Amino acid sequence: MTQDIPATAPVNPPCVINCAVYAPDGQRRDIAIEAISDALSVDDGSFVWIGLYEPDAAVLDTIQEEFGLHDLAIEDARKAHQRSKVEAYGDSLFIVANTAQVVDERIAYGETHIFLGRRYLVTVRHGASLSYAPARARLEREPELLAHGPASGLYAVLDTIVDNYLPIVDDLKQTLSTLEQDIVSDTFDRGIVTRLYDLKRDLIYMRVAVTPMQDVLAQLVRSNSALVPEDIRLYLRDVLDHSVRINETFDAMRDMLGTALTVNQSLVTLAQGEVVKRLAGWAALLAAPTLIASWYGMNFDAMPELHGKYSYLVLIGLVAIVVGALYAYLKKIRWL
């Protein structure tokens, strides 16, 4: 009795994270990148989804040859450090989206370059970017959504990118909430100022990464391209709403942080003013007896008060009355 020998899994370079053909019914079949042409030669409604992470030039050249991608788009994908955008090259779309994730308690940024065609979806990740395996698994669990073709994968990837912003936003909100009590204190703390600077820097960098994503999604929602069917635009509109809310949250946090910094500076200035007032009050209390003592400390024989029997006691009483009256007045006006 003979046994069936299982087919060996396709061997791809390490930078090829995923390379699979999805049938219209949602069935997945992993292939080697050299077999892409064979898979596309059969027009049965299937499409190829490839995931790459920092691919080398040879892999990108192979991908370009297999799908006939434009030279400019491949050049952008090779160099990275691109702004978020949507560009059309013939019968394909090239999309750049900024990504972010927390690495060693700091926010790191990356990019995802997406090539969308009638029967293919290619994602190229650079820098800090989480895997899109959850996005693929989600679509595989929803074959009715996967039946919309590569555009469904585009939606899943963009939705994952925006969802990955949310934990970072929550961490920044928590940090701001924790600092609020320290921010409004009337004492100067260099550590608090440093943390506020770090928070403001993170807000600015995150806003630079997130805001263009809103424009990318808006272009896709308004696009008339046949590569993005109307049914998928409805899903993209939902992702756009999430992106808009995240941007609004950043704007609100930035305003709150700016206001808190201003309040902190004002409170510190007021506290310094209170200290100066108290010092001035005590200086006035010391100035009164000093003035009286210096007056009677002059060496003039013709001063009749110097020879009186009770002159010393009268002088002490006068100083006490003047200082007491001045203290009561300064206390009344809250200088002491």
BALOBA-1460 file (C-alpha; in Angstrom, 3 decimals):
// residues 336
<rec num="1" residu="m" x="0.000" y="0.000" z="0.000"/>
<rec num="2" residu="t" x="1.478" y="3.304" z="-1.085"/>
<rec num="3" residu="q" x="1.105" y="6.605" z="0.766"/>
<rec num="4" residu="d" x="0.701" y="10.027" z="-0.782"/>
<rec num="5" residu="i" x="3.847" y="12.066" z="-0.442"/>
<rec num="6" residu="p" x="2.988" y="15.621" z="0.700"/>
<rec num="7" residu="a" x="4.094" y="18.372" z="-1.592"/>
<rec num="8" residu="t" x="7.049" y="20.314" z="-0.314"/>
<rec num="9" residu="a" x="6.420" y="23.888" z="0.705"/>
<rec num="10" residu="p" x="7.708" y="26.486" z="-1.753"/>
<rec num="11" residu="v" x="11.087" y="27.934" z="-0.884"/>
<rec num="12" residu="n" x="11.305" y="31.738" z="-0.987"/>
<rec num="13" residu="p" x="13.977" y="34.203" z="0.169"/>
<rec num="14" residu="p" x="13.748" y="35.223" z="3.862"/>
<rec num="15" residu="c" x="12.434" y="38.664" z="2.942"/>
<rec num="16" residu="v" x="9.352" y="37.035" z="1.377"/>
<rec num="17" residu="i" x="7.041" y="36.718" z="4.372"/>
<rec num="18" residu="n" x="4.023" y="35.546" z="2.432"/>
<rec num="19" residu="c" x="3.367" y="34.511" z="-1.179"/>
<rec num="20" residu="a" x="0.029" y="32.900" z="-1.834"/>
<rec num="21" residu="v" x="-2.752" y="32.548" z="-4.392"/>
<rec num="22" residu="y" x="-6.295" y="33.092" z="-3.167"/>
<rec num="23" residu="a" x="-9.115" y="31.439" z="-5.073"/>
<rec num="24" residu="p" x="-12.541" y="33.128" z="-5.376"/>
<rec num="25" residu="d" x="-13.876" y="30.821" z="-2.658"/>
<rec num="26" residu="g" x="-11.145" y="31.955" z="-0.242"/>
<rec num="27" residu="q" x="-8.903" y="28.889" z="-0.542"/>
<rec num="28" residu="r" x="-5.222" y="29.676" z="-0.111"/>
<rec num="29" residu="r" x="-2.295" y="28.082" z="-1.885"/>
<rec num="30" residu="d" x="1.299" y="29.052" z="-1.115"/>
<rec num="31" residu="i" x="3.599" y="29.414" z="-4.093"/>
<rec num="32" residu="a" x="7.163" y="30.441" z="-4.902"/>
<rec num="33" residu="i" x="7.663" y="33.899" z="-6.363"/>
<rec num="34" residu="e" x="8.993" y="32.323" z="-9.568"/>
<rec num="35" residu="a" x="5.602" y="30.641" z="-10.033"/>
<rec num="36" residu="i" x="3.607" y="33.893" z="-9.986"/>
<rec num="37" residu="s" x="3.370" y="34.045" z="-13.766"/>
<rec num="38" residu="d" x="1.975" y="30.511" z="-13.908"/>
<rec num="39" residu="a" x="-0.630" y="31.400" z="-11.286"/>
<rec num="40" residu="l" x="-1.697" y="34.536" z="-13.141"/>
<rec num="41" residu="s" x="-1.863" y="32.775" z="-16.491"/>
<rec num="42" residu="v" x="-5.089" y="31.076" z="-15.411"/>
<rec num="43" residu="d" x="-7.793" y="33.748" z="-15.275"/>
<rec num="44" residu="d" x="-10.093" y="31.999" z="-12.803"/>
<rec num="45" residu="g" x="-10.808" y="34.963" z="-10.535"/>
<rec num="46" residu="s" x="-7.938" y="34.222" z="-8.184"/>
<rec num="47" residu="f" x="-5.327" y="36.773" z="-7.110"/>
<rec num="48" residu="v" x="-1.807" y="36.731" z="-5.684"/>
<rec num="49" residu="w" x="-0.955" y="38.341" z="-2.348"/>
<rec num="50" residu="i" x="2.729" y="38.828" z="-1.560"/>
<rec num="51" residu="g" x="4.161" y="40.237" z="1.659"/>
<rec num="52" residu="l" x="7.770" y="41.438" z="1.713"/>
<rec num="53" residu="y" x="9.893" y="42.900" z="4.499"/>
<rec num="54" residu="e" x="12.872" y="45.042" z="3.457"/>
<rec num="55" residu="p" x="13.457" y="43.015" z="0.277"/>
<rec num="56" residu="d" x="16.752" y="43.061" z="-1.555"/>
<rec num="57" residu="a" x="17.143" y="44.343" z="-5.098"/>
<rec num="58" residu="a" x="16.974" y="40.856" z="-6.648"/>
<rec num="59" residu="v" x="13.578" y="40.092" z="-5.111"/>
<rec num="60" residu="l" x="12.175" y="43.468" z="-6.167"/>
<rec num="61" residu="d" x="13.458" y="42.905" z="-9.691"/>
<rec num="62" residu="t" x="11.694" y="39.538" z="-9.763"/>
<rec num="63" residu="i" x="8.456" y="41.073" z="-8.470"/>
<rec num="64" residu="q" x="8.681" y="43.850" z="-11.037"/>
<rec num="65" residu="e" x="9.176" y="41.349" z="-13.834"/>
<rec num="66" residu="e" x="6.347" y="39.087" z="-12.679"/>
<rec num="67" residu="f" x="3.757" y="41.886" z="-12.366"/>
<rec num="68" residu="g" x="5.133" y="44.437" z="-14.827"/>
<rec num="69" residu="l" x="5.442" y="47.157" z="-12.194"/>
<rec num="70" residu="h" x="6.559" y="50.677" z="-13.096"/>
<rec num="71" residu="d" x="10.228" y="51.596" z="-12.632"/>
<rec num="72" residu="l" x="9.433" y="54.693" z="-10.553"/>
<rec num="73" residu="a" x="7.264" y="52.731" z="-8.140"/>
<rec num="74" residu="i" x="9.937" y="50.052" z="-7.719"/>
<rec num="75" residu="e" x="12.555" y="52.758" z="-7.143"/>
<rec num="76" residu="d" x="10.405" y="54.253" z="-4.356"/>
<rec num="77" residu="a" x="9.871" y="50.835" z="-2.800"/>
<rec num="78" residu="r" x="13.600" y="50.140" z="-2.906"/>
<rec num="79" residu="k" x="14.710" y="53.420" z="-1.301"/>
<rec num="80" residu="a" x="11.829" y="53.887" z="1.167"/>
<rec num="81" residu="h" x="11.656" y="57.216" z="3.084"/>
<rec num="82" residu="q" x="8.666" y="58.280" z="1.003"/>
<rec num="83" residu="r" x="5.744" y="60.470" z="1.972"/>
<rec num="84" residu="s" x="2.307" y="58.912" z="2.231"/>
<rec num="85" residu="k" x="0.650" y="59.055" z="-1.182"/>
<rec num="86" residu="v" x="-1.465" y="57.350" z="-3.821"/>
<rec num="87" residu="e" x="-0.190" y="57.221" z="-7.393"/>
<rec num="88" residu="a" x="-1.581" y="55.500" z="-10.475"/>
<rec num="89" residu="y" x="0.775" y="53.748" z="-12.876"/>
<rec num="90" residu="g" x="-1.183" y="52.411" z="-15.820"/>
<rec num="91" residu="d" x="-3.498" y="49.662" z="-14.603"/>
<rec num="92" residu="s" x="-2.049" y="49.590" z="-11.069"/>
<rec num="93" residu="l" x="-2.002" y="51.752" z="-7.952"/>
<rec num="94" residu="f" x="1.028" y="52.486" z="-5.797"/>
<rec num="95" residu="i" x="0.244" y="53.447" z="-2.203"/>
<rec num="96" residu="v" x="2.624" y="54.533" z="0.563"/>
<rec num="97" residu="a" x="1.483" y="54.504" z="4.200"/>
<rec num="98" residu="n" x="3.425" y="55.405" z="7.339"/>
<rec num="99" residu="t" x="3.458" y="52.862" z="10.172"/>
<rec num="100" residu="a" x="4.296" y="53.133" z="13.859"/>
<rec num="101" residu="q" x="4.880" y="50.790" z="16.775"/>
<rec num="102" residu="v" x="6.396" y="50.902" z="20.251"/>
<rec num="103" residu="v" x="9.938" y="49.483" z="20.377"/>
<rec num="104" residu="d" x="11.816" y="49.499" z="23.707"/>
<rec num="105" residu="e" x="9.284" y="51.960" z="25.168"/>
<rec num="106" residu="r" x="9.875" y="54.421" z="22.337"/>
<rec num="107" residu="i" x="7.788" y="55.042" z="19.233"/>
<rec num="108" residu="a" x="9.482" y="53.820" z="16.046"/>
<rec num="109" residu="y" x="8.274" y="54.591" z="12.545"/>
<rec num="110" residu="g" x="8.287" y="52.708" z="9.272"/>
<rec num="111" residu="e" x="6.611" y="52.541" z="5.883"/>
<rec num="112" residu="t" x="4.488" y="50.140" z="3.903"/>
<rec num="113" residu="h" x="4.487" y="50.323" z="0.114"/>
<rec num="114" residu="i" x="1.508" y="48.688" z="-1.559"/>
<rec num="115" residu="f" x="1.140" y="47.667" z="-5.186"/>
<rec num="116" residu="l" x="-2.469" y="47.014" z="-6.185"/>
<rec num="117" residu="g" x="-3.450" y="45.437" z="-9.487"/>
<rec num="118" residu="r" x="-6.448" y="43.632" z="-10.891"/>
<rec num="119" residu="r" x="-5.129" y="40.246" z="-9.737"/>
<rec num="120" residu="y" x="-2.353" y="41.017" z="-7.270"/>
<rec num="121" residu="l" x="-1.527" y="42.787" z="-4.042"/>
<rec num="122" residu="v" x="2.080" y="43.339" z="-2.991"/>
<rec num="123" residu="t" x="3.004" y="44.857" z="0.378"/>
<rec num="124" residu="v" x="6.576" y="45.967" z="1.057"/>
<rec num="125" residu="r" x="7.369" y="46.822" z="4.670"/>
<rec num="126" residu="h" x="10.309" y="48.950" z="5.793"/>
<rec num="127" residu="g" x="11.400" y="49.848" z="9.302"/>
<rec num="128" residu="a" x="9.087" y="49.525" z="12.298"/>
<rec num="129" residu="s" x="6.019" y="47.761" z="10.986"/>
<rec num="130" residu="l" x="4.050" y="44.914" z="12.490"/>
<rec num="131" residu="s" x="3.270" y="41.850" z="10.391"/>
<rec num="132" residu="y" x="0.086" y="41.776" z="8.326"/>
<rec num="133" residu="a" x="-0.495" y="38.112" z="9.122"/>
<rec num="134" residu="p" x="-3.543" y="39.054" z="11.273"/>
<rec num="135" residu="a" x="-5.006" y="40.924" z="8.288"/>
<rec num="136" residu="r" x="-4.576" y="37.865" z="6.052"/>
<rec num="137" residu="a" x="-6.026" y="35.581" z="8.724"/>
<rec num="138" residu="r" x="-9.031" y="37.874" z="9.098"/>
<rec num="139" residu="l" x="-9.810" y="37.755" z="5.382"/>
<rec num="140" residu="e" x="-9.328" y="34.009" z="5.297"/>
<rec num="141" residu="r" x="-12.023" y="33.786" z="7.978"/>
<rec num="142" residu="e" x="-14.313" y="36.019" z="5.878"/>
<rec num="143" residu="p" x="-14.338" y="34.526" z="2.360"/>
<rec num="144" residu="e" x="-17.263" y="36.749" z="1.332"/>
<rec num="145" residu="l" x="-15.029" y="39.783" z="1.868"/>
<rec num="146" residu="l" x="-12.023" y="38.072" z="0.307"/>
<rec num="147" residu="a" x="-14.137" y="37.450" z="-2.806"/>
<rec num="148" residu="h" x="-13.805" y="41.148" z="-3.672"/>
<rec num="149" residu="g" x="-10.231" y="40.417" z="-4.751"/>
<rec num="150" residu="p" x="-6.998" y="42.319" z="-4.030"/>
<rec num="151" residu="a" x="-8.887" y="45.430" z="-2.918"/>
<rec num="152" residu="s" x="-10.123" y="43.500" z="0.118"/>
<rec num="153" residu="g" x="-6.498" y="42.854" z="1.070"/>
<rec num="154" residu="l" x="-5.759" y="46.548" z="0.607"/>
<rec num="155" residu="y" x="-8.563" y="47.398" z="3.011"/>
<rec num="156" residu="a" x="-7.354" y="44.849" z="5.567"/>
<rec num="157" residu="v" x="-3.781" y="46.184" z="5.448"/>
<rec num="158" residu="l" x="-4.798" y="49.847" z="5.781"/>
<rec num="159" residu="d" x="-7.223" y="48.985" z="8.571"/>
<rec num="160" residu="t" x="-4.429" y="47.166" z="10.412"/>
<rec num="161" residu="i" x="-2.094" y="50.152" z="10.026"/>
<rec num="162" residu="v" x="-4.680" y="52.539" z="11.483"/>
<rec num="163" residu="d" x="-5.595" y="50.102" z="14.266"/>
<rec num="164" residu="n" x="-1.914" y="49.897" z="15.227"/>
<rec num="165" residu="y" x="-2.004" y="53.651" z="15.872"/>
<rec num="166" residu="l" x="-4.620" y="53.238" z="18.605"/>
<rec num="167" residu="p" x="-2.439" y="51.649" z="21.352"/>
<rec num="168" residu="i" x="0.126" y="54.400" z="20.828"/>
<rec num="169" residu="v" x="-2.568" y="57.064" z="21.076"/>
<rec num="170" residu="d" x="-3.879" y="55.478" z="24.282"/>
<rec num="171" residu="d" x="-0.359" y="55.426" z="25.775"/>
<rec num="172" residu="l" x="0.139" y="59.117" z="24.948"/>
<rec num="173" residu="k" x="-3.237" y="59.986" z="26.485"/>
<rec num="174" residu="q" x="-2.345" y="58.051" z="29.626"/>
<rec num="175" residu="t" x="1.019" y="59.814" z="29.839"/>
<rec num="176" residu="l" x="-0.633" y="63.211" z="29.491"/>
<rec num="177" residu="s" x="-3.220" y="62.314" z="32.131"/>
<rec num="178" residu="t" x="-0.482" y="61.208" z="34.529"/>
<rec num="179" residu="l" x="1.452" y="64.427" z="34.022"/>
<rec num="180" residu="e" x="-1.539" y="66.725" z="34.437"/>
<rec num="181" residu="q" x="-1.286" y="66.913" z="38.219"/>
<rec num="182" residu="d" x="2.433" y="67.616" z="38.070"/>
<rec num="183" residu="i" x="2.013" y="70.126" z="35.249"/>
<rec num="184" residu="v" x="-0.325" y="72.386" z="37.242"/>
<rec num="185" residu="s" x="1.851" y="72.364" z="40.362"/>
<rec num="186" residu="d" x="3.456" y="75.622" z="41.386"/>
<rec num="187" residu="t" x="6.930" y="74.142" z="41.759"/>
<rec num="188" residu="f" x="9.543" y="73.788" z="39.057"/>
<rec num="189" residu="d" x="10.677" y="70.231" z="38.306"/>
<rec num="190" residu="r" x="13.214" y="69.734" z="35.554"/>
<rec num="191" residu="g" x="12.165" y="66.091" z="35.156"/>
<rec num="192" residu="i" x="8.562" y="67.090" z="34.451"/>
<rec num="193" residu="v" x="9.661" y="69.602" z="31.834"/>
<rec num="194" residu="t" x="11.788" y="66.936" z="30.142"/>
<rec num="195" residu="r" x="8.869" y="64.483" z="30.082"/>
<rec num="196" residu="l" x="6.615" y="67.185" z="28.674"/>
<rec num="197" residu="y" x="9.129" y="67.849" z="25.914"/>
<rec num="198" residu="d" x="9.313" y="64.131" z="25.080"/>
<rec num="199" residu="l" x="5.516" y="63.931" z="24.988"/>
<rec num="200" residu="k" x="5.205" y="66.958" z="22.738"/>
<rec num="201" residu="r" x="7.872" y="65.560" z="20.404"/>
<rec num="202" residu="d" x="6.040" y="62.227" z="20.190"/>
<rec num="203" residu="l" x="2.769" y="64.026" z="19.453"/>
<rec num="204" residu="i" x="4.356" y="66.009" z="16.639"/>
<rec num="205" residu="y" x="6.038" y="62.970" z="15.066"/>
<rec num="206" residu="m" x="2.887" y="60.873" z="15.351"/>
<rec num="207" residu="r" x="0.812" y="63.615" z="13.787"/>
<rec num="208" residu="v" x="3.279" y="63.853" z="10.894"/>
<rec num="209" residu="a" x="2.865" y="60.100" z="10.379"/>
<rec num="210" residu="v" x="-0.910" y="59.908" z="10.841"/>
<rec num="211" residu="t" x="-2.223" y="63.038" z="9.093"/>
<rec num="212" residu="p" x="-1.097" y="62.034" z="5.552"/>
<rec num="213" residu="m" x="-2.811" y="58.678" z="6.077"/>
<rec num="214" residu="q" x="-6.105" y="60.548" z="6.221"/>
<rec num="215" residu="d" x="-5.410" y="62.040" z="2.792"/>
<rec num="216" residu="v" x="-4.489" y="58.633" z="1.356"/>
<rec num="217" residu="l" x="-7.735" y="57.078" z="2.580"/>
<rec num="218" residu="a" x="-9.775" y="60.031" z="1.341"/>
<rec num="219" residu="q" x="-8.276" y="59.644" z="-2.149"/>
<rec num="220" residu="l" x="-9.077" y="55.941" z="-2.192"/>
<rec num="221" residu="v" x="-12.648" y="56.554" z="-1.014"/>
<rec num="222" residu="r" x="-13.183" y="59.125" z="-3.785"/>
<rec num="223" residu="s" x="-11.299" y="57.093" z="-6.391"/>
<rec num="224" residu="n" x="-13.072" y="56.054" z="-9.566"/>
<rec num="225" residu="s" x="-10.543" y="53.311" z="-10.249"/>
<rec num="226" residu="a" x="-11.976" y="49.901" z="-11.063"/>
<rec num="227" residu="l" x="-9.275" y="48.447" z="-8.795"/>
<rec num="228" residu="v" x="-11.207" y="49.739" z="-5.761"/>
<rec num="229" residu="p" x="-14.829" y="48.564" z="-6.125"/>
<rec num="230" residu="e" x="-17.677" y="50.433" z="-4.465"/>
<rec num="231" residu="d" x="-18.194" y="47.698" z="-1.865"/>
<rec num="232" residu="i" x="-14.605" y="48.070" z="-0.661"/>
<rec num="233" residu="r" x="-14.885" y="51.866" z="-0.575"/>
<rec num="234" residu="l" x="-17.530" y="51.472" z="2.109"/>
<rec num="235" residu="y" x="-14.994" y="49.640" z="4.273"/>
<rec num="236" residu="l" x="-12.303" y="52.189" z="3.463"/>
<rec num="237" residu="r" x="-14.687" y="54.957" z="4.531"/>
<rec num="238" residu="d" x="-14.867" y="53.308" z="7.955"/>
<rec num="239" residu="v" x="-11.061" y="53.258" z="8.168"/>
<rec num="240" residu="l" x="-11.056" y="56.930" z="7.140"/>
<rec num="241" residu="d" x="-13.411" y="57.724" z="10.022"/>
<rec num="242" residu="h" x="-11.005" y="56.027" z="12.449"/>
<rec num="243" residu="s" x="-8.113" y="58.016" z="11.014"/>
<rec num="244" residu="v" x="-10.041" y="61.288" z="11.356"/>
<rec num="245" residu="r" x="-10.823" y="60.537" z="15.002"/>
<rec num="246" residu="i" x="-7.178" y="59.774" z="15.713"/>
<rec num="247" residu="n" x="-6.150" y="63.071" z="14.120"/>
<rec num="248" residu="e" x="-8.730" y="64.927" z="16.196"/>
<rec num="249" residu="t" x="-7.406" y="63.211" z="19.314"/>
<rec num="250" residu="f" x="-3.883" y="64.372" z="18.487"/>
<rec num="251" residu="d" x="-5.106" y="67.926" z="17.955"/>
<rec num="252" residu="a" x="-6.938" y="67.870" z="21.291"/>
<rec num="253" residu="m" x="-3.912" y="66.483" z="23.150"/>
<rec num="254" residu="r" x="-1.637" y="69.039" z="21.524"/>
<rec num="255" residu="d" x="-3.937" y="71.876" z="22.611"/>
<rec num="256" residu="m" x="-4.234" y="70.446" z="26.131"/>
<rec num="257" residu="l" x="-0.472" y="70.070" z="26.380"/>
<rec num="258" residu="g" x="0.133" y="73.624" z="25.152"/>
<rec num="259" residu="t" x="-2.431" y="74.995" z="27.616"/>
<rec num="260" residu="a" x="-0.982" y="72.985" z="30.486"/>
<rec num="261" residu="l" x="2.522" y="74.253" z="29.734"/>
<rec num="262" residu="t" x="1.261" y="77.835" z="29.725"/>
<rec num="263" residu="v" x="-0.598" y="77.307" z="33.019"/>
<rec num="264" residu="n" x="2.495" y="75.715" z="34.554"/>
<rec num="265" residu="q" x="4.663" y="78.683" z="33.561"/>
<rec num="266" residu="s" x="2.058" y="81.099" z="34.926"/>
<rec num="267" residu="l" x="1.811" y="79.244" z="38.239"/>
<rec num="268" residu="v" x="5.588" y="79.129" z="38.609"/>
<rec num="269" residu="t" x="5.753" y="82.879" z="37.886"/>
<rec num="270" residu="l" x="3.006" y="83.556" z="40.452"/>
<rec num="271" residu="a" x="4.807" y="81.425" z="43.033"/>
<rec num="272" residu="q" x="8.015" y="83.367" z="42.434"/>
<rec num="273" residu="g" x="6.046" y="86.611" z="42.853"/>
<rec num="274" residu="e" x="4.661" y="85.390" z="46.172"/>
<rec num="275" residu="v" x="8.174" y="84.624" z="47.388"/>
<rec num="276" residu="v" x="9.360" y="88.093" z="46.362"/>
<rec num="277" residu="k" x="6.390" y="89.682" z="48.190"/>
<rec num="278" residu="r" x="7.172" y="87.784" z="51.389"/>
<rec num="279" residu="l" x="10.829" y="88.707" z="51.204"/>
<rec num="280" residu="a" x="9.860" y="92.349" z="50.684"/>
<rec num="281" residu="g" x="7.506" y="92.180" z="53.685"/>
<rec num="282" residu="w" x="10.164" y="90.794" z="55.995"/>
<rec num="283" residu="a" x="12.623" y="93.334" z="54.660"/>
<rec num="284" residu="a" x="10.149" y="96.098" z="55.555"/>
<rec num="285" residu="l" x="9.787" y="94.714" z="59.096"/>
<rec num="286" residu="l" x="13.542" y="94.760" z="59.512"/>
<rec num="287" residu="a" x="13.853" y="98.179" z="57.931"/>
<rec num="288" residu="a" x="11.608" y="99.911" z="60.536"/>
<rec num="289" residu="p" x="13.711" y="99.111" z="63.667"/>
<rec num="290" residu="t" x="16.884" y="99.621" z="61.648"/>
<rec num="291" residu="l" x="15.764" y="103.139" z="60.712"/>
<rec num="292" residu="i" x="14.787" y="104.024" z="64.300"/>
<rec num="293" residu="a" x="17.960" y="102.556" z="65.772"/>
<rec num="294" residu="s" x="20.140" y="104.337" z="63.235"/>
<rec num="295" residu="w" x="18.380" y="107.610" z="64.022"/>
<rec num="296" residu="y" x="19.091" y="107.312" z="67.723"/>
<rec num="297" residu="g" x="22.522" y="105.927" z="67.072"/>
<rec num="298" residu="m" x="23.801" y="109.336" z="65.966"/>
<rec num="299" residu="n" x="26.431" y="110.810" z="68.282"/>
<rec num="300" residu="f" x="24.845" y="114.182" z="69.058"/>
<rec num="301" residu="d" x="24.880" y="115.467" z="72.625"/>
<rec num="302" residu="a" x="21.954" y="117.833" z="72.034"/>
<rec num="303" residu="m" x="19.441" y="114.981" z="71.620"/>
<rec num="304" residu="p" x="17.358" y="115.280" z="74.820"/>
<rec num="305" residu="e" x="15.905" y="111.778" z="74.459"/>
<rec num="306" residu="l" x="19.296" y="110.244" z="75.081"/>
<rec num="307" residu="h" x="19.440" y="111.410" z="78.699"/>
<rec num="308" residu="g" x="15.936" y="110.486" z="79.757"/>
<rec num="309" residu="k" x="15.474" y="107.868" z="82.476"/>
<rec num="310" residu="y" x="12.970" y="105.871" z="80.427"/>
<rec num="311" residu="s" x="14.256" y="106.713" z="76.929"/>
<rec num="312" residu="y" x="15.462" y="103.165" z="76.305"/>
<rec num="313" residu="l" x="12.132" y="101.623" z="77.262"/>
<rec num="314" residu="v" x="10.219" y="104.196" z="75.245"/>
<rec num="315" residu="l" x="12.393" y="103.447" z="72.210"/>
<rec num="316" residu="i" x="11.746" y="99.722" z="72.583"/>
<rec num="317" residu="g" x="8.042" y="100.339" z="72.859"/>
<rec num="318" residu="l" x="8.084" y="102.606" z="69.808"/>
<rec num="319" residu="v" x="9.891" y="99.971" z="67.760"/>
<rec num="320" residu="a" x="7.435" y="97.292" z="68.925"/>
<rec num="321" residu="i" x="4.429" y="99.443" z="68.022"/>
<rec num="322" residu="v" x="5.793" y="100.333" z="64.569"/>
<rec num="323" residu="v" x="6.792" y="96.726" z="63.760"/>
<rec num="324" residu="g" x="3.494" y="95.351" z="65.084"/>
<rec num="325" residu="a" x="1.431" y="97.809" z="63.071"/>
<rec num="326" residu="l" x="3.484" y="97.120" z="59.936"/>
<rec num="327" residu="y" x="3.178" y="93.346" z="60.461"/>
<rec num="328" residu="a" x="-0.606" y="93.610" z="60.835"/>
<rec num="329" residu="y" x="-0.845" y="95.676" z="57.665"/>
<rec num="330" residu="l" x="1.338" y="93.323" z="55.633"/>
<rec num="331" residu="k" x="-0.625" y="90.361" z="56.950"/>
<rec num="332" residu="k" x="-3.869" y="92.062" z="55.906"/>
<rec num="333" residu="i" x="-2.683" y="92.569" z="52.331"/>
<rec num="334" residu="r" x="-1.255" y="89.024" z="52.295"/>
<rec num="335" residu="w" x="2.336" y="89.924" z="51.903"/>
<rec num="336" residu="l" x="3.226" y="87.671" z="54.840"/>
